[in-house]
């Protein structure tokens, strides 16, 4: 079980951060709902050994529910102790390049290498490799590593997290979503998710999740799922996921969008399938990572150096 100190800290973070986020700048992240859905899907796909490890690492008050703390990295990113994690939520790529090159794009504002969401996934994956291979006096906080990995796996699948540098992933492209003001990044973060839950599922996120999962397990898109977990090297797969996101951002998010316009039914109807697919992919891939990291046979995961 996670230590009492760690448990208390995480709970304090979850409570106090409500105030912090209320006055914080625009966040580069799936909405709370998007992250919760990603983590719920993943936890439902965990094998027994991984499910046990996740329950063991979560604070007792989370009651074994990973989704309860999947937004924690957003909640603490503006705290002094965790301010260094802010660049880890996204990737800025050259305008109109529509590509992700790790050596070119994965760096912080000061040029520090590996400071992007793809680098963060590799880093916290590497830390979690110590869960089975490390000693009793592990040098990493396994609980925090689990929460960061789970959160960033959601972030890297949000197409506008791998957007253009000049508009900060769509944050500065102001427009209207139906009848209210928004921006392009927020449309992909939250607007489409909340509109879908409200319009089609009576504001019931559980019903939305059930339908989403059914579409990708027994529905018309079920043939795709088996390929989502393909990943030879856990430390490099995030590059593939980031590349997918910038391609989708160029093809679907930015395409035909102009500053100040109103996005409504046409945009919503054509882009919502991309959003639901990316949430599902994030969940399936997070489960694959955790099953390989915490599995009884480690699934060919190399021990940490």
C-alpha positions as CSV (number, residue, x, y, z in Angstrom):
1,X,0.0,0.0,0.0
2,X,1.2,3.5,-0.7
3,X,2.6,5.2,2.3
4,X,0.4,7.3,4.5
5,X,2.5,10.4,3.7
6,X,2.1,9.9,0.0
7,X,-1.6,9.2,0.4
8,X,-2.2,12.3,2.4
9,X,-0.2,14.4,0.0
10,X,-2.2,13.2,-3.1
11,X,-5.5,13.8,-1.4
12,X,-4.4,17.3,-0.4
13,X,-3.3,17.9,-4.0
14,X,-6.7,16.8,-5.3
15,X,-8.6,19.1,-2.9
16,X,-6.5,22.3,-2.9
17,X,-5.8,22.2,-6.7
18,X,-9.5,23.0,-7.4
19,X,-8.7,26.6,-6.4
20,X,-5.3,26.5,-8.2
21,X,-6.8,25.5,-11.5
22,X,-9.6,28.0,-11.3
23,X,-7.1,30.8,-11.8
24,X,-4.6,28.9,-13.9
25,X,-3.8,29.6,-17.6
26,X,-5.4,27.4,-20.2
27,X,-4.4,23.8,-19.6
28,X,-2.9,21.5,-22.3
29,X,-4.9,18.4,-21.4
30,X,-7.8,16.2,-22.1
31,X,-10.7,17.3,-19.9
32,X,-11.3,15.6,-16.6
33,X,-13.8,13.4,-18.4
34,X,-11.3,12.4,-21.1
35,X,-8.7,11.4,-18.6
36,X,-11.2,9.5,-16.5
37,X,-12.5,7.6,-19.5
38,X,-8.9,6.7,-20.6
39,X,-8.0,5.4,-17.2
40,X,-11.3,3.5,-16.7
41,X,-10.9,1.7,-20.0
42,X,-7.3,0.8,-19.1
43,X,-8.1,-0.5,-15.7
44,X,-10.9,-2.7,-17.0
45,X,-8.3,-4.3,-19.4
46,X,-5.7,-5.0,-16.7
47,X,-4.5,-8.6,-16.1
48,X,-4.5,-9.8,-12.5
49,X,-0.9,-9.0,-11.7
50,X,-1.1,-5.5,-13.1
51,X,-4.5,-4.8,-11.4
52,X,-2.9,-5.8,-8.1
53,X,0.1,-3.5,-8.7
54,X,-2.2,-0.6,-9.5
55,X,-4.3,-1.1,-6.4
56,X,-1.1,-1.5,-4.3
57,X,0.3,1.8,-5.6
58,X,-2.9,3.9,-5.3
59,X,-3.6,5.7,-2.0
60,X,-6.1,3.9,0.1
61,X,-8.6,6.7,-0.2
62,X,-8.7,6.2,-4.0
63,X,-10.5,2.9,-3.3
64,X,-8.6,1.1,-6.0
65,X,-9.9,3.5,-8.7
66,X,-7.1,4.7,-11.0
67,X,-9.5,7.2,-12.7
68,X,-10.0,9.0,-9.4
69,X,-6.5,10.4,-9.6
70,X,-5.9,10.5,-13.4
71,X,-6.2,14.3,-13.4
72,X,-3.7,14.7,-10.5
73,X,-0.8,15.8,-12.8
74,X,-3.0,18.7,-14.1
75,X,-3.9,19.6,-10.6
76,X,-0.4,20.0,-9.3
77,X,1.4,21.3,-12.4
78,X,1.3,24.9,-11.2
79,X,2.6,24.1,-7.7
80,X,6.1,25.1,-7.1
81,X,7.3,21.5,-6.5
82,X,5.8,20.3,-9.8
83,X,6.2,23.4,-12.0
84,X,8.9,21.6,-13.9
85,X,6.3,19.2,-15.2
86,X,4.3,21.8,-17.1
87,X,6.1,21.3,-20.5
88,X,5.5,17.5,-20.2
89,X,1.8,17.8,-21.1
90,X,2.3,18.7,-24.8
91,X,4.6,19.0,-27.8
92,X,5.0,22.1,-29.9
93,X,5.9,21.4,-33.5
94,X,6.9,23.7,-36.3
95,X,3.9,25.4,-37.9
96,X,2.5,23.5,-40.9
97,X,5.2,20.8,-40.7
98,X,2.6,18.2,-39.7
99,X,5.3,15.9,-38.4
100,X,6.9,15.1,-35.1
101,X,10.6,14.6,-34.9
102,X,11.7,13.7,-31.4
103,X,15.2,15.3,-31.6
104,X,13.7,18.5,-33.0
105,X,10.5,18.9,-31.0
106,X,10.9,17.2,-27.6
107,X,12.4,19.9,-25.5
108,X,11.3,22.5,-22.8
109,X,11.1,26.2,-23.3
110,X,14.7,26.5,-22.2
111,X,15.9,23.8,-24.7
112,X,16.2,21.0,-22.1
113,X,16.0,17.7,-23.9
114,X,13.2,15.1,-23.4
115,X,10.9,17.7,-21.8
116,X,7.7,16.9,-23.7
117,X,4.8,14.4,-23.4
118,X,6.6,11.7,-25.4
119,X,9.7,12.1,-23.3
120,X,7.6,12.0,-20.1
121,X,6.0,8.8,-21.1
122,X,9.4,7.2,-21.7
123,X,10.7,8.6,-18.4
124,X,7.9,7.4,-16.1
125,X,7.8,4.1,-18.0
126,X,11.5,3.6,-17.2
127,X,10.8,4.4,-13.5
128,X,8.0,1.9,-13.3
129,X,10.3,-0.8,-14.6
130,X,11.8,-0.7,-11.1
131,X,8.6,-1.9,-9.6
132,X,9.4,-5.5,-10.3
133,X,13.1,-5.3,-10.8
134,X,14.1,-2.7,-8.2
135,X,15.1,-3.1,-4.6
136,X,13.1,-2.3,-1.5
137,X,14.7,1.1,-1.2
138,X,13.5,2.3,-4.6
139,X,14.8,5.7,-5.6
140,X,11.5,6.6,-7.5
141,X,8.1,7.4,-6.2
142,X,6.1,4.6,-7.9
143,X,2.7,6.1,-7.1
144,X,3.6,9.4,-8.7
145,X,5.2,7.6,-11.7
146,X,1.9,5.6,-12.2
147,X,-0.2,8.7,-12.1
148,X,2.0,10.7,-14.4
149,X,2.2,7.8,-17.0
150,X,-1.5,7.3,-16.9
151,X,-2.2,11.0,-17.4
152,X,0.4,11.6,-20.1
153,X,-0.9,8.5,-22.0
154,X,-4.1,10.4,-22.3
155,X,-2.4,13.7,-23.2
156,X,-0.4,12.2,-26.1
157,X,-3.5,10.9,-27.7
158,X,-5.3,14.3,-27.7
159,X,-4.4,15.6,-31.2
160,X,-4.0,19.2,-30.2
161,X,-1.4,18.3,-27.6
162,X,0.9,17.9,-30.6
163,X,0.1,21.1,-32.3
164,X,1.7,24.1,-33.9
165,X,4.1,26.3,-31.9
166,X,2.7,29.7,-32.9
167,X,-0.9,29.0,-31.7
168,X,0.1,26.9,-28.6
169,X,-1.7,23.9,-29.9
170,X,-4.8,25.9,-30.8
171,X,-5.1,27.7,-27.5
172,X,-4.8,31.1,-29.2
173,X,-7.2,30.3,-32.0
174,X,-10.3,31.9,-30.5
175,X,-13.7,30.9,-31.9
176,X,-17.2,29.9,-30.9
177,X,-18.4,26.4,-30.1
178,X,-22.1,26.6,-31.0
179,X,-23.3,29.6,-29.0
180,X,-20.4,30.2,-26.5
181,X,-16.8,31.4,-26.7
182,X,-14.0,28.9,-26.8
183,X,-10.8,28.1,-28.6
184,X,-9.7,25.3,-30.8
185,X,-7.6,23.5,-28.2
186,X,-10.5,23.6,-25.7
187,X,-12.9,22.2,-28.4
188,X,-10.7,19.1,-28.6
189,X,-10.0,19.0,-24.9
190,X,-13.5,19.1,-23.6
191,X,-16.2,20.7,-25.7
192,X,-16.9,17.7,-28.0
193,X,-16.8,15.3,-25.1
194,X,-19.2,17.3,-23.0
195,X,-21.5,18.0,-26.0
196,X,-21.6,14.3,-26.8
197,X,-22.4,13.2,-23.2
198,X,-25.1,15.9,-22.9
199,X,-26.7,15.4,-26.3
200,X,-26.6,11.7,-26.8
201,X,-26.3,10.2,-23.3
202,X,-28.4,12.3,-21.0
203,X,-25.2,13.7,-19.3
204,X,-24.4,10.1,-18.2
205,X,-20.6,9.5,-18.6
206,X,-21.0,5.8,-17.7
207,X,-23.4,5.4,-20.7
208,X,-20.9,7.2,-22.9
209,X,-18.1,5.0,-21.8
210,X,-20.2,1.8,-22.3
211,X,-21.0,2.8,-25.8
212,X,-17.5,3.9,-26.6
213,X,-16.0,0.6,-25.4
214,X,-18.7,-1.5,-27.2
215,X,-17.9,0.3,-30.5
216,X,-14.2,-0.8,-30.2
217,X,-14.7,-4.3,-28.9
218,X,-17.8,-5.7,-30.7
219,X,-18.8,-2.9,-33.0
220,X,-17.7,-1.9,-36.5
221,X,-14.3,-0.7,-35.3
222,X,-13.3,-3.8,-33.4
223,X,-10.9,-4.9,-36.1
224,X,-8.7,-2.0,-35.3
225,X,-8.1,-2.7,-31.7
226,X,-5.7,-5.6,-32.0
227,X,-3.2,-3.3,-33.7
228,X,-3.4,-0.6,-31.1
229,X,-1.3,-2.5,-28.6
230,X,1.6,-3.2,-31.0
231,X,4.7,-1.9,-29.4
232,X,8.1,-3.6,-29.4
233,X,9.9,-1.1,-27.1
234,X,7.9,0.6,-24.4
235,X,10.4,3.4,-24.2
236,X,9.9,4.5,-27.8
237,X,6.3,3.9,-28.6
238,X,5.2,7.4,-27.4
239,X,6.9,8.7,-30.6
240,X,4.5,6.8,-32.7
241,X,1.5,8.0,-30.6
242,X,2.7,11.7,-30.9
243,X,3.1,11.3,-34.7
244,X,-0.4,10.0,-35.0
245,X,-1.7,13.0,-33.0
246,X,0.0,15.7,-35.2
247,X,-1.2,13.9,-38.3
248,X,-4.8,14.0,-36.9
249,X,-4.4,17.6,-35.8
250,X,-3.4,18.7,-39.3
251,X,-6.1,16.6,-41.1
252,X,-9.0,17.1,-38.7
253,X,-8.4,19.7,-36.0
254,X,-6.8,22.6,-37.9
255,X,-8.3,21.9,-41.3
256,X,-10.7,24.6,-42.6
257,X,-10.8,26.4,-39.2
258,X,-10.5,30.1,-39.1
259,X,-10.1,32.5,-36.2
260,X,-13.4,33.9,-34.9
261,X,-15.7,31.4,-36.8
262,X,-18.4,29.3,-35.2
263,X,-17.9,25.5,-35.1
264,X,-21.1,23.5,-34.8
265,X,-22.9,20.4,-36.2
266,X,-20.7,19.8,-39.2
267,X,-17.4,20.0,-37.3
268,X,-18.8,18.1,-34.3
269,X,-20.2,15.3,-36.3
270,X,-17.1,14.7,-38.4
271,X,-14.6,15.1,-35.6
272,X,-16.3,13.3,-32.7
273,X,-15.3,9.9,-34.0
274,X,-11.7,11.0,-33.9
275,X,-12.0,12.0,-30.3
276,X,-13.7,8.8,-29.2
277,X,-11.1,6.7,-31.1
278,X,-8.2,8.5,-29.4
279,X,-9.7,8.1,-25.9
280,X,-10.2,4.4,-26.6
281,X,-6.7,4.0,-28.0
282,X,-5.2,5.8,-25.0
283,X,-7.0,3.4,-22.7
284,X,-6.0,0.3,-24.6
285,X,-2.4,1.4,-24.8
286,X,-2.2,2.4,-21.2
287,X,-3.5,-1.1,-20.2
288,X,-0.8,-2.7,-22.5
289,X,1.9,-0.6,-20.8
290,X,0.8,-1.5,-17.3
291,X,0.3,-5.2,-18.1
292,X,3.8,-5.4,-19.5
293,X,5.4,-3.4,-16.7
294,X,3.6,-5.2,-13.9
295,X,2.9,-8.6,-15.5
296,X,4.1,-11.8,-13.9
297,X,6.3,-12.6,-16.8
298,X,7.2,-8.9,-17.7
299,X,6.3,-9.5,-21.4
300,X,9.9,-9.0,-22.5
301,X,10.3,-5.7,-20.7
302,X,14.0,-5.2,-20.1
303,X,15.1,-4.6,-16.5
304,X,16.2,-1.0,-15.9
305,X,19.9,-0.2,-16.3
